[in-house]
Amino acid sequence: MICAKQVFRCFKWIERAGDRLTGAAGPVFVALAVVLLSVGAACFFEVILPSLRWPWLTAPLCLLVVLNLFTHYYYVCTVLPGFVTDPPPHHGSGWLWAQPRTPMRGRQMTGVRWSEELNLTKASITRCKRCGEMRPERAHHCRICKRCVLKYDHHCPPLFATGINQCVGLHNERHFVLFLIYLTISTLCYSVLGWEHAWRALGWYNDSWNHYSPEVAFLLEYLLSVVIFFAVTVMGGFHLWGIANAETSVENQDNEHYRKVARSRGEVFINSYDLGKRKNLELYFNVGPNGYPLYTLIIPLRLEPYTDGRSWARRPGLERHPGVMHGEELTDDDEE
């Protein structure tokens, strides 16, 4: 898909530009993003929320959205993506951790943990040409972190309100996508519900501005919300489409190359990870009959991914991607 490839290339350009421009100032930009999100939330609750109908319904819903927004941003910035050399993290026992539908007792702590209905295969192992570490398939070397990351998606520079200043990988990818979803919802609500207040802040109406939030702050947050809504909608849609097709951002580009190579031989490339859009989404968010409850999508709790990154669910009867011969797999050097 040409559009998806162009979007991926755009992300790669932003990644490299962010690496050059931000450098060690990453934590400062993350702090700036937290400030912008906090000011936006304060303006919404102080200016917009009191003017909404049915406050008994709208107030709890808005609080839930903001809770998810800030919590998932905290998680995606603090939870490590999953480096190949790190030991697998253990399931926490605190109140911030969700409990799976199936008890953990007797379940293995490596590989695919909870499903017995899928075709589970051990990941093939290769040596990274950059750091020399042995790594499973779907892991890639991050040239910024200088380490191999399990199920590497991309390195997210601390730019705009979506930057996290670290890689998106196996253990924090779920929080990243949920943060994008709730950021889209938040900016949409701010843009749609706050337009009349924006005109009032500009002096369009004769009414006085009777709010603690300064007019300038509200207007800046409103303009930022409109811009971020369109940008994050495109970004989030790209990621959700990849999730539905069982592809990371890197694999999306790689699979386009594999399809062309297979087509040139008269063969058909098949993504062996693709189990259908619904099952792919269930595996990614680790919800469903054998995963975690669906309420974990609206209550920001920590949970484990369905695998430790060293075993993967595939289509029945497949142990690799048909249409790709041994030795044709792209390396990190090829992907640059």
N, C-alpha and C positions, 0 to 999 in steps of 0.2 A: 504494500500500500504506500503510494508515493507520499501522501500527506503525512502519515505516521512517521515515515523515514525523515521527512523534513523537520517534523517536530522534534524527533530524537536528535537530529543534528543541531537544532536550535538549543536544546538542553545541553548538549555537549559544549557548544560555544559559550553558553552562560556559565557552565561549570569551569571552563578554562579561564574565562574573564574574571569570575569570582575568585578563583585561586590567585590570580595575579593582583587583583585590586584589594582584596580583603586581607589575605595573609594571616598574620597573628592577631588582627583586629576582629576576628570572627566572634569571640564572646561579646564584644562591644555591640556588634550588629544584632546578635541574638537578644541582648538586653534592650536595644532600641525597638526590636519587634515586640517584645513584651510590653514596653511602654506604650507603643501605638495600639496594641490590642487592648490594654487596660484603659487607656483614654477613650477608645471607641466604645468599650463596654460601659464605662461610666456615663458617657454622653447618652447612650441608648437608654439606660435605666433611669437617668435623671430627666431626660427631655422627651423621649419617644414613648416609653412604656406607660407613663401616667395618662397619655392621651388615647390609649387603646381601649376598645370595648372588652367586656368580660375579663376583668383583671384576675379573677379567680382561676381562669384558664390560661390566659396569655402569660402571666407572671411565672408560674411554674415551668411552662414550656420554654420560655426565654432563659430562665435560670439553668435548665437542663442543657440547652444548647451551649451556653457560655461555659458551663462546667466541663462539658466534653471538649470544647475548643481549647481551653487552657490546660486541661489535664493531658490530652493527647499531645499537645505541643511540648509539655514538660517531658512526657515519656519519650517522644521521638528525639528530643535533644539529649536525654540522659541515658536511655537504654542503648547499650552498645549494639551495633548491627550484627555482630557475630563473626569474630575473626577466626580464621582457620586454626590458629595456634592456641586459642583460648579453650579451656575445658567447657563442656556444655553446661549452661546454667540449670539450676534445679528449680522446681516449682516452689514458689513462695507459699507461706502459710498465713500471712497477715490478711487483714480485712480488705486490702486493696487488690487481692488476688481472687479471681473467679474460680469456682470449683467446677470441674468437668462433669458431664452427665454420668460418665462411667467412672467408678472409683479408681484412684491411682494404684491401689494395692494390687500387686501381682502383675502390673504392666511394666514392660521394659522401658528403660530410661534412654535408650538410643534407638535411632531409626524412626520409622513411622510409629507413633505411640498408640493411636486409638482405633484405627480402622482395620477390620479383618476382611472387608468385602472388596478391597482394592488389590490390584496387581502391584506388589511392592518389590522393588529391586534395589540392590545396593548400588550406590553411585560409583562410577568409574573414577579412578585416581590418576592424576597427572602431576608432573612437577612444574611449578611456576618458573618461567624463564627469568623473572625479575628478582624474586626474593629467594628462590630455591626451595620453598616449602612444598610439601606434598599436599594437594588439595583435591576435594571431590568435585564432580561436575556441577555446573551452575555457579561455582565460586570463581571470582575474578579478582585480579590485583588492582587496587586503587592506587593510582599514581600520586594522589595527594596524601593519603594516610600511609602509603608505602607498605601496605599489608594486604593479604588476600582476605576477601570477605565472602562469607557463605551467602549464596543466592544474591549476589551483588546486583543491585538495580542501578544506582547512580550515586555520585557524591553530591550532596546538596549544599551549595555555598550559602553563606548567610546573607543572601540578597532579598530585598523586599520583605514581606511579612511571612513568607513561606520557608525561609532559610533555616537550617538546623545546624550548620557548621559541622556535619559529619556525614558518613555514608548511610544510605538506606539499604538495609540487607534483611536477612531472614528474621531477626529478632525485633526489629523496629519498623518493618515495612507496613505492618497492619496499622500501627499508630500514625504513620505518615499519611496513609490514604484516608483514615478516619478524620485526621486533622484537616485535610483538604476538603472533605465533605462538609464538616461543620463550619469551616471557614467560608465555604460557598453559601451555606444556609445563613450564616451570620451577616455577611455582606449583602446578601439579597434582602434580608429583612431590614437592614439599615437603609439600603437604597430605596426600597419600595415604601416603607413606612415613614421615612424621614424627609421625603421630598418637600412636604408642606412646611416643615420646620426649617429646612434649608432656605426656602424662599423668605421666610420670616426673618431668619438671621441676616439675609441680604438686605433687609429693609423693604421688601416688596409689599408687605402689609403694614398697616398703621399700628399694629399691635406692638407693645413693648416686649422686649426679651426678658422674661421673668424667670430665668434659670441660673443656677450657679455655674454651669458650664459656659465658658466664653463663646461668643458667636464664632470667632475665628477658629477655635478648636473644633467646634461642631462642624463647620464648613469644610475644614481640612480633612477631618475624618470621613465626612460624607463623600467628598471627591475621591478620597483614597478607597473607600468601600466600593464605589462604582467601578473604578479601574481594576481593583483586585478581583471583584466578582467575575468580570469577563476573563481575566487572565487565569484565575484559578479554576474556573469552569472548564476551560480548554485543557489545562494541565490535569485536572482530576478526571475529566472524560478520557484523556489519553491513557492514564493509569488504569482506570476501571476497564477500558476495552482490552488492555493488555492482560489484566487479571482474568477476565472472562475467557481469554484465549490461552491462558496458562503460559504467559510470556512476561519476562522482565523487560525493562527498556533495552538492555543489551541484547537479549534474545530476540526482540522484535526486529532489530537490525540484522542480526545473524541469520534468522530464519528466512528473511527476504533473499539473502545471498544463497542459502541452501536451496531454496525453491528454484532459483535461476539455474544453479548448477545441476540439480536433478532434472529440470526440464530440458536442459541441453543434451542429456543422455537418454531422453525419452522416459524418464522415471518421474515419480511423484513423491515430493517430500511430505512427511507426516510428522507433526509435533507429537511425540509419544506422551508428553505430559498432559495433553489436552483431553480431558475426560468429559467434555461438555460444559457449557457455560455455567449451569447451576452448580454442578459438582466442583468446578474450578473455583467458583466464588466461595462455596462452603469450605473447601480446603484452605483457601487463602485466609479467610477470616476465622477458620477453625470453629465453625458452628455447625449445628445439625444434630441428627440422632446420636452420633457417636462422638461428637465434639463438645463444645461449650454451649450453654443456652443462648437463644437469640437475643435475650435482653442485654448481653454483653456488647451489642452494637449500639445501644443507647445509654448504657451505664459504663463509664470509663474505668474498667477494671483491667488489671494485668492478666495475661494468660500466655500459655506456651503456644508456639506454632505446632502444626501437626507433625513435624519432623525435626530432627536435629541437623538436617542439611547433608546427611551422609546416606540417606535412603530416600527414594522418590516414588510416588504413585505414578503408574503409567497405564496406558491402554492395555487391555487384556492381550496377552501373547507377545507383547513388545518389551524388549530390554534396551533398545536404542532407537534413534530416529531413522525410520526407513527413508532412503533417498540420500543419505549421507554415508560415505565410505570412511573407513578408518584412515586417519591422516588428513581428512578434509576439514576437520573441526577448526574453526577460527581461534586464534590465540589472542591474548591481550594486545600484542604488537600489531596484529592484523586489524584489530578494531580501532586503533588510533587512526 
